[in-house]
Amino acid sequence: MEKDWRMLCWNVNGIRAVHKKGFLEWLHKEDPDVMCLQETKAHPSQLPAELQKIEGYHTYFRAATKPGYSGVGLFSKEEPLQVSYGMNIEQFDNEGRMIVAEYPNFYLIPTYFPNGGASVERLNYKMAFYAAYLEFVKSLAPKPVIICGDVNTAHHEIDLALPKQNERNSGFMAIERAWLDQMTEAGFVDTFRLFNQEGGNYTWWDMRTRARERNLGWRIDYFLVSQELQPKVKSSGILGEVTGSDHCPISLEIRV
């Protein structure tokens, strides 16, 4: 049976840090059916009890092997049929980047994709992750997929404030953008662009340069859905007024 879902997704840049800034109060006010987090930077055992088990939600976390690094979380009002973590590829799964939640009519995959800016090795790692990820989500057919998270790449020039200056920087390199082209060709739809074709809509800003105050940002956080779900998408947006991280949350409303 179909129902309306309101899903939120946010790279919190540290769940313990954002918790101190009123995260739970904000979550209960928004009252989403699903809340997906990236860059939690904590093992579940390090979290206060009120974050480990959130009232009204089934909670799931995946931490990286490396302390204080990466990590994802999922809070869901409806209990998934099953939950798994990663792609069964050790070099990727030990960084705690994915939760795979299966529901009766779809898969939901909160994902924190690698950043390739630190070195050539990390860019190569990012591209290898991208390639494996595409094959993984394609393997889940015929059940449709909802992907959400920090993709760490802006797809088109409209998706960042300074495209020409960043063509050689990780996050807007041609090889990274080509992977998003491949996702589109594989039938995954960028839900935000179903409703908004305007520039100036970003989800991440460099805090060191106070870029948020000038809206010199990047749109690198996405809700992507399998093509067959496109007609069921009711809205997709950016909650740019929400602070507490260098990213802001994104939203999806879908009937599925």
C-alpha positions in Angstrom: 0.0 0.0 0.0 1.3 3.4 -0.9 1.8 6.2 1.6 3.3 9.6 1.8 6.9 9.8 3.1 8.7 12.9 4.2 12.4 12.3 4.2 15.2 14.5 5.4 18.9 14.1 4.8 21.8 16.1 6.4 25.6 15.9 6.6 25.8 17.1 10.2 29.7 17.3 10.3 29.6 15.6 13.7 26.5 14.3 15.4 27.7 15.0 18.9 28.4 18.6 17.9 25.0 19.2 16.2 23.3 17.5 19.2 24.6 20.3 21.4 23.1 22.8 19.0 19.5 21.5 19.4 19.4 18.8 16.9 16.8 16.6 18.7 14.5 19.6 19.2 14.7 20.4 15.5 14.2 16.8 14.5 11.0 16.4 16.6 9.7 19.8 15.3 10.3 18.7 11.7 8.9 15.2 12.4 10.1 13.4 9.3 9.2 9.8 8.5 12.9 9.2 7.8 16.0 11.1 8.8 19.4 10.3 7.2 22.7 11.6 8.5 26.2 11.7 7.1 29.6 12.4 8.7 28.4 11.4 12.1 32.0 11.1 13.3 31.2 8.8 16.2 30.8 5.2 17.2 27.2 4.5 18.5 28.7 3.7 21.9 30.0 7.2 22.1 26.5 8.8 21.8 24.3 9.8 24.6 21.3 7.6 25.2 18.8 10.0 23.7 20.7 9.8 20.4 21.2 6.0 20.4 17.4 5.4 20.8 15.3 8.3 19.5 11.7 8.4 20.6 9.4 7.4 17.8 12.2 6.1 15.5 14.1 2.9 14.8 17.7 4.0 14.8 20.7 2.6 12.8 24.3 3.7 12.7 27.4 2.7 10.8 30.7 4.0 12.1 34.1 4.0 10.4 36.9 1.8 11.6 38.9 5.0 12.0 37.7 6.9 15.1 36.0 10.2 14.7 35.7 9.8 10.9 32.9 9.5 8.4 29.9 7.5 9.6 26.2 7.5 8.7 22.9 7.2 10.5 19.3 6.4 9.8 16.2 7.2 11.9 13.0 5.6 10.5 9.5 5.6 11.9 8.7 2.5 10.0 10.9 -0.4 10.7 12.6 -1.6 7.5 12.3 -5.2 6.4 16.0 -5.5 6.7 19.1 -3.3 7.1 22.6 -4.0 5.9 25.7 -1.9 5.8 28.0 -1.2 2.8 28.6 -3.1 -0.4 30.5 -6.2 1.0 33.8 -4.6 -0.2 36.1 -4.2 2.7 38.1 -1.2 1.5 34.9 0.8 1.2 32.8 -0.7 4.0 35.5 0.0 6.7 34.9 3.8 6.2 31.3 3.5 7.3 29.7 5.2 4.4 26.4 3.4 3.7 23.3 2.0 5.2 21.0 -0.1 3.0 17.4 -0.2 4.3 14.9 -2.3 2.5 11.2 -1.4 2.7 8.3 -3.2 1.1 8.3 -1.0 -2.0 11.8 0.5 -2.2 15.4 0.6 -0.9 16.7 3.6 0.9 20.4 4.1 0.9 21.8 7.0 3.0 25.4 7.4 1.7 28.4 9.6 2.6 30.5 9.5 -0.6 34.3 10.0 -0.4 35.9 13.4 -0.8 38.7 13.3 -3.4 40.4 16.6 -2.5 43.1 15.4 -0.1 45.4 13.6 -2.6 45.5 11.7 -5.9 45.1 8.5 -3.9 41.9 9.8 -2.3 40.6 10.9 -5.7 41.3 7.4 -7.1 39.6 5.9 -4.0 36.5 8.2 -4.6 36.3 7.1 -8.3 36.6 3.4 -7.4 33.9 3.9 -4.8 31.7 5.6 -7.4 32.1 2.8 -9.9 31.4 0.1 -7.3 28.4 2.0 -6.0 26.7 2.3 -9.4 27.0 -1.4 -10.0 25.7 -2.1 -6.5 22.5 0.1 -6.8 21.9 -1.4 -10.3 22.0 -4.9 -8.8 19.0 -4.0 -6.5 16.6 -4.0 -9.5 13.8 -4.5 -10.0 12.9 -2.9 -6.6 13.4 0.9 -7.0 16.0 2.8 -5.0 16.1 6.1 -3.2 19.7 7.4 -2.7 20.4 10.3 -0.4 23.5 11.9 0.9 26.6 14.0 0.4 27.8 13.0 -3.0 30.8 15.4 -2.8 30.4 16.4 -6.4 28.4 19.2 -8.0 26.9 17.9 -11.3 26.5 21.0 -13.4 27.7 24.6 -13.5 24.4 25.8 -12.0 25.2 23.7 -8.9 28.1 25.8 -7.6 28.8 29.5 -7.3 32.2 29.6 -9.0 32.3 26.8 -11.6 35.2 28.1 -13.8 37.5 28.5 -10.8 36.8 25.0 -9.7 37.1 22.9 -12.8 40.4 21.4 -11.7 39.3 20.9 -8.0 37.9 17.7 -6.7 34.2 18.1 -6.4 33.8 19.6 -9.9 36.3 17.7 -12.0 35.2 16.3 -15.3 35.7 12.7 -14.3 33.6 13.1 -11.1 30.8 14.9 -13.0 30.9 12.1 -15.6 29.9 9.6 -12.9 26.7 11.6 -12.2 26.1 11.5 -15.9 26.3 7.7 -15.6 23.9 7.7 -12.8 21.4 9.7 -14.9 21.9 7.3 -17.8 21.3 4.4 -15.4 17.9 5.9 -14.7 18.5 7.8 -11.5 16.7 11.2 -11.2 18.0 14.3 -9.4 14.8 15.2 -7.6 15.6 18.8 -6.8 15.9 19.7 -10.4 12.4 18.4 -11.0 11.1 21.5 -9.2 13.9 24.1 -9.4 16.0 25.2 -12.3 17.4 28.3 -10.6 21.1 28.9 -9.6 22.1 30.0 -6.2 20.7 26.9 -4.5 23.5 25.2 -2.5 23.9 22.7 0.3 27.5 23.2 1.4 29.7 26.3 2.1 33.3 26.6 3.1 33.2 27.8 6.7 36.8 29.0 6.7 36.0 31.7 4.2 32.6 32.5 5.6 31.2 31.5 2.2 27.7 30.9 3.6 27.2 34.6 4.4 27.9 35.4 0.7 26.1 32.2 -0.6 29.3 31.1 -2.4 28.3 27.4 -2.1 28.0 24.1 -3.8 25.0 21.8 -4.2 26.6 18.4 -3.4 23.8 16.8 -1.4 21.2 14.9 -3.3 18.1 12.8 -3.3 18.3 10.6 -6.3 15.4 8.2 -7.2 15.0 5.4 -9.7 13.2 6.6 -12.8 10.0 4.7 -12.0 9.6 6.7 -8.8 9.8 10.1 -10.5 6.0 10.4 -11.0 5.6 9.8 -7.2 7.9 12.6 -6.1 5.8 15.4 -4.6 8.5 17.9 -3.6 12.3 18.1 -3.2 14.0 21.0 -1.5 16.9 22.5 0.4 16.5 23.7 4.0 19.0 26.5 3.7 17.9 28.3 6.8 19.0 25.4 9.0 22.4 26.0 10.6 24.7 23.9 12.8 26.9 22.3 10.1 28.8 23.4 7.0 26.0 21.6 5.1 22.3 22.2 5.3 19.6 19.5 5.2 17.7 18.5 2.1 14.2 17.1 1.8 12.1 14.7 -0.3 8.3 14.1 -0.2 7.3 11.1 -2.1 4.2 8.8 -2.3 5.4 5.2 -2.5 
